[in-house]
Amino acid sequence: MAANKNKNQSSLVLHKVIMVGSGGVGKSALTLQFMYDEFVEDYEPTKADSYRKKVVLDGEEVQIDILDTAGQEDYAAIRDNYFRSGEGFLLVFSITESESFSATSDFREQILRVKAEEDKVPLLVVGNKSDLEDRRQVSADEARAKADEWSVQYVETSAKTRANVDKVFFDLMREVRAKKMSETKEKNGKKSGNKKKSLKERCVLL
Amino acid sequence: MTAIKHALQRDIFTPNDERLLSIVNVCKAGKKKKNCFLCATVTTERPVQVKVVKVKKSDKGDFYKRQMAWELRDLTEVDARDANKDNPEFDLHFEKVYRWVASSTAEKNSFISCIWKLNQRYLRKKLEFVNVSPQLLEESVPSGESQSVAGGDEDVLDDYQELNTREEQDIESMMEVCEYAISNAEGFAEKLSRELQVLDGANIQSIMASEKQVNLLMQLLDHALSEVDNIEGKLLSYEEMLQSVKEQMDQISQSNRLIQISKTNNDKLLDEIQFLVNYMDLSKGHIKALQEGDLSSPKGIEACINASEALSQCMNVALKPGHDKLLAVKQQQRLFTELKDTFARRLTNHLNNVFVYQFNHFSHFKMTIPQFYRSSCLSLPGHDQSNTLAQHTADLTLPKHSPLHRDLLRYAKLMEWLKNTQRDKYEGLSRTYVDYMTRLYEREIKDFFEVAKIKMAGSSKDVKGKFGLHGSSGKLTGSTSSLNKLAVTSSNSKRSQSSSLLDMGNMSASDLDVADRTRFDKIFEQVLSELEPLCLAEQDFISKFFKLQQHSTPAQGENVDDADGIVHSRPPSEHRISISEKDMVRLMMNKIFQSIEMELNSLIALGDKVDSFNSLYMLVKISHHVLTAENVDPASYLSTTLGNVLVTVKRNFDKCISGQIRQMEEVKISKKSKVGILQFVTGFEEFAKLAEAIFRNAERRGDLDKAYIKLIRAVFNNVEKVANESQKTPRDVVMMENFHHIFSTLSSLKISCLETERKDAKQKYTEHLQSYVINSLGQPLEKLNHFFEGVEARVAQGVREEEVSYQLAFNKQELRKVIKEYPGKEVKKGLDNLYKKVDKHLCDEENLLQVVWHSMQDEFIRQYKHFEGLINRCYPGSGITMEFTIQDMLEYFSSIAQSH
């Protein structure tokens, strides 16, 4: 009777989220906190890892795929592939490290480049480590100004205290879902067979 | 005595010129009231003669007569008869022995003493003093001695009297009066003699006068004596009177004592009678109640209870040993026994009737429902779904017997009475009760479990359908899904619209799985929670009604009170009683509820058959109920039964676990499609999630942990087994994906006992990811790889890096040749193919493509750099480079990214 379970999981709507940001800003910490309600103090650089979880998003059971990526790669191009596979992005920096904040712009540019054919990429700017207020280097205003400039949401989180952790994932999923729905409508309305459609189809089939 | 002495001196001795020295009032021995005196006298003239004179007082008149006189010379012996004792008798031996009795011992003694003294002084002759106290004789010795020393001058000295001063003065004054005294002595002497004569005459006259006075006095004394005699006579008469009074008093007191005795006897008798009447009398009302009291109305029962109590009191009166010989007592006892028997019979009959009535009543009431159930049960198979659904909504309850218990408990006191008086009847009744209740409960419980089973079967049908689905028997699938649709329409309608039919079927089936299980859980819980109060109520009732635990409670209380061990010797016996009574309860409960265990077991078997995962629910539920039941009363029937059942459930649970393990071992994978996540891996995940939910707050965590460890070991082993057997999918992929999944499962469930397994899984996942990446990457640059492996082998063999190029197989030409084979275009194609292959190998569920590809990109770049490093070191200055640059490579990656 266990046999049907795996099929069952895949039948749910799936949202693919990619964690992006410099090394050591807390991408894995956010992911693990969201997945398993745990906070790991020791830092161990991630290469890449994939997580999947069933959640209830506004009353609907969906699955979220989180691709936790490495922050410190020598070659940006390596990221192209998984940026391609993502539907939504959490662009994470640490409020205690201004370099990680400036790096967000490069990451964003790469995302937009890789997903050039999309009108709008669901993305949230996340200022992590909000619990370390005394070591803050990036002011909330500064970050918010940049997010406004990109017309995306800015949220400060703490993987340690779990502050806003669920919020960033769920908000991002909502954006992804909204985008998918508008695309489906568009697709149903006028059968515009472009690249978007093939991408969309692939997602559903998975 | 002195007066007598004076009188004697005057009357008798003075005229004879004798001096009375001692006197004793005596009478002749043997004669009475012959009053006479013995006197010891000395003559005033010399030579002194010592005499003992006997003087008798004349009977008439008041004068004494000299009767007889003895010379002391003639006295030979004085016998005092007894020296020490007071004895007034004494003997005087003259010419013959004279026996006397003195009026007092003192007189006698002084008389004897005087005689001794006289003898000492005047005679100094041998005189025997026999039986005379030596004290008496010695006392006066010294004086006697001194007197004897003085010799014969004694009398001269006696006669000469020195004039004292006053006499001197008198004489002088007298001589002065007679101035002539000295001159005329003769005249003076004459004058003196004259005066003396005058004085003599006066003296004689006065003596004469005093004699008259004495006579008068004597008369008076005589008179007084007669008066005394008179008084004495009166006193005597009084005494006589008193004597008679005393005798009378004695008689009265005697009779009084007799009266007292008879009174106490009467009192005792009265007490006895009162005791017997008080304690052995049963009022008419009570007798009536016992004989024909109404046993169905509360008032009648009350009366009967009172009457039975009174009766037992009467019968248990502690009679004294003799009482049973009394006819009345015997009669009364016989009456009591009769009453007791009659009443016991009546009570037994009545209670029997009550049992029968109640039993019939209940069973009739109950019969109506099961028929409905049975009919619906018959119509169950498939056709009538609405009926089945209705069935599901029907209440799963056991009838409560509290009214019956309440009715019967009114008789509890009477039962106690019966137990104490008519043990056999009591036991008969309890047997009857058990018989009826057994039948009643058996039916009720059977019906109850039938309903429960039907309810379960309702879910089992769905499950069977689901089984069919798994077994890919397509026929059933459709009907199941449609049925499922019915059951879960509301919750799934949204999704079922957006999903394909197949998906929907799968999904709803699994959802139904959960729904089934929760329903099963509910049913089972309901069964248990229905049984629990029923059993407890029945047990409570039995112990109350049959008075089976009354003794144990006070005994326990006593134990608690006297913890210091004083009472320890006593309680064991009481304890034994309580134990045996508890056993009685258990026996009765066993009999009454004999079907429960069987039914429970069959229910459990059904539940297990329906879905082996139900064992988890049952284990938790039963454990919980066992614990609660044990908390209430560890010896209760319920807790023992549940304990037995728990063993079965635990066995089922173990079976379920080993069943899963067997399933894992038996799993076969298709050779054509990719392996993906193995069924049993997700199965374990599902099991663990379910188990965690079920066991969240359960007491049997330990069992689950043990099961987990068994299961996870089986999972690990079988993943490896499958991986080894897998043909289509590389071993590494199977391992990597499945262990990634296991790791993820364990991470999210946080099962503490599986922490090491979690780390293990992570370790295995990383290892196999690495080895998959490396093995896969061997292919795109296969020849280059071989070439450089050779180079490295040489270096490892000790060839210096710079000299590798001199080796024939690894000279620059060879290098160039190999490098030429991998122009940028080729590499790109190889990477493209690799990406496609990886995509094909990996399954969607784990979403590891990006992770793997990321690793591959990294690894590829690392390899490239490694090759470049080797070229620089081994072929320095040769100017040989790879046909493509890192930049080219990154572009390939980007383009691969863009193309998918």
Chai-1 contact restraints between the chains, C-beta under 6 A:
chainA,res_idxA,chainB,res_idxB,connection_type,confidence,min_distance_angstrom,max_distance_angstrom,comment,restraint_id
A,A2,B,Q679,contact,1.0,0.0,6.0,A-B,restraint_1
A,A2,B,T682,contact,1.0,0.0,6.0,A-B,restraint_2
A,A2,B,G683,contact,1.0,0.0,6.0,A-B,restraint_3
A,A2,B,E686,contact,1.0,0.0,6.0,A-B,restraint_4
A,A3,B,H470,contact,1.0,0.0,6.0,A-B,restraint_5
A,A3,B,Q679,contact,1.0,0.0,6.0,A-B,restraint_6
A,N4,B,N506,contact,1.0,0.0,6.0,A-B,restraint_7
A,N4,B,A509,contact,1.0,0.0,6.0,A-B,restraint_8
A,N4,B,S510,contact,1.0,0.0,6.0,A-B,restraint_9
A,K5,B,T682,contact,1.0,0.0,6.0,A-B,restraint_10
A,K5,B,E686,contact,1.0,0.0,6.0,A-B,restraint_11
A,N6,B,I677,contact,1.0,0.0,6.0,A-B,restraint_12
A,N6,B,T682,contact,1.0,0.0,6.0,A-B,restraint_13
A,N6,B,E845,contact,1.0,0.0,6.0,A-B,restraint_14
A,K7,B,N506,contact,1.0,0.0,6.0,A-B,restraint_15
A,N8,B,N506,contact,1.0,0.0,6.0,A-B,restraint_16
A,N8,B,M507,contact,1.0,0.0,6.0,A-B,restraint_17
A,N8,B,S510,contact,1.0,0.0,6.0,A-B,restraint_18
A,S11,B,S499,contact,1.0,0.0,6.0,A-B,restraint_19
A,S11,B,D503,contact,1.0,0.0,6.0,A-B,restraint_20
A,S11,B,M507,contact,1.0,0.0,6.0,A-B,restraint_21
A,Y36,B,S747,contact,1.0,0.0,6.0,A-B,restraint_22
A,Y36,B,S748,contact,1.0,0.0,6.0,A-B,restraint_23
A,A48,B,V851,contact,1.0,0.0,6.0,A-B,restraint_24
A,A48,B,H854,contact,1.0,0.0,6.0,A-B,restraint_25
A,S50,B,N847,contact,1.0,0.0,6.0,A-B,restraint_26
A,S50,B,L848,contact,1.0,0.0,6.0,A-B,restraint_27
A,S50,B,V851,contact,1.0,0.0,6.0,A-B,restraint_28
A,D65,B,N847,contact,1.0,0.0,6.0,A-B,restraint_29
A,L67,B,Q850,contact,1.0,0.0,6.0,A-B,restraint_30
A,Y75,B,L890,contact,1.0,0.0,6.0,A-B,restraint_31
A,A77,B,L890,contact,1.0,0.0,6.0,A-B,restraint_32
A,A77,B,F893,contact,1.0,0.0,6.0,A-B,restraint_33
A,A77,B,S894,contact,1.0,0.0,6.0,A-B,restraint_34
A,I78,B,Q857,contact,1.0,0.0,6.0,A-B,restraint_35
A,D80,B,S894,contact,1.0,0.0,6.0,A-B,restraint_36
A,D80,B,A897,contact,1.0,0.0,6.0,A-B,restraint_37
A,N81,B,W853,contact,1.0,0.0,6.0,A-B,restraint_38
A,N81,B,A897,contact,1.0,0.0,6.0,A-B,restraint_39
A,Y82,B,Q850,contact,1.0,0.0,6.0,A-B,restraint_40
A,R84,B,A897,contact,1.0,0.0,6.0,A-B,restraint_41
A,S85,B,Q850,contact,1.0,0.0,6.0,A-B,restraint_42
A,L206,B,D844,contact,1.0,0.0,6.0,A-B,restraint_43
